[in-house]
């Protein structure tokens, strides 16, 4: 049985979802779509390949008289797929879209960190009340299915510690500084040229993006109630190439590591000296996570933390597991 | 001079104080005392590690006092800092008084900076230093790192700590 989705956002993640739907039959029907300037609603389904072509040629996904809000309120869908850009300060307009969908009794899948980091507990409560799912695997560590693993597969475990390389841009810069002897500025310029870093890289290099992911981990799978202010954040923007050379003298390097130790109420993101062959020392824009649990022991995950198809993979996993769980849809 | 020694005392009330008394009697200054609860001995005794500051000429008098009062000195002046960690400091290290930064650790008596590599790329630019710290125990190392964290905050130094996992 097909599941109907409405897609809000046609940036990198949205395009990845449409591309995957074009490549193969996933049993997903797209009944609504919107970007920041246009929208489209079609109960019988919208062709993902036509949509990709239209977006590429005109810059719009639909009709300028139809807004994202119209799609969220009126399109006939089972799952709202909210993949618009993150506003870390307000979580809007995504949070409002998610609330509207939940109040309509629809499931929600999002890759948007804002609503999850800021309003997880309220949104989860609204979803529970409506008897629907609210899922957000793509908000942390891109393609790595870490939230699902923690919530489902490791359900009986107590997480004693979590360490993670959670920002690909920072990891790329640190890798290049270590391997090519580049200065921080040279590595950052290179990351920008290759599209790994934004024109304004503040959000990444000062550690905000990775810290938001720690908030999401803490609040969703570790059942805490923390905000960004509770995290001790140090970015990589003040690192020197000499510091990396000094670390290398002891066969170590420097990586930006997120750390959560629930028992000590410790939430920290900071550059750390780490042995060069440590499992968290991944290269380029990869992400990595280590969990210490009481039953399963230590577990290591690594993979692509960003990218169009990689993030879409996490979103699609959420959509399809909702379909399987609620076979038949709404 | 600074001396460390391990004493064996009977596991009965008042014995710790009795063991420490000779130190001040001999004109020494106690810097730190570590009670070793897991010290095993069938004689019902406890191990205590002390670090003291004492003029060299009074050391013999102190050892004699211990002997007179039945306190056994198990180890004396050996390498006592078993825990080692390195941190990297980045900032205007010289101009924020590197000597003072090191002193804050050394003056604790339970930890000291034993090695430092310094890289200063150019005048007015921030320098980077790797400091190796040794401490008596894991807890003392944590305390030393905490002190260095505070100093770094005060002096606007970026401190990079090792990941212990």
Interface residues (C-beta under 8 A of the other chain):
Chain A: X161 X163 X234 X238 X239 X240 X242 X243 X245 X246 X247 X249 X250 X252 X254 X257 X259 X270 X271 X272 X273 X274 X278 X280 X290 X292
Chain B: X86 X87 X88 X90 X117 X119 X121 X126 X127 X128 X129 X130 X158 X160 X161 X162 X163 X165
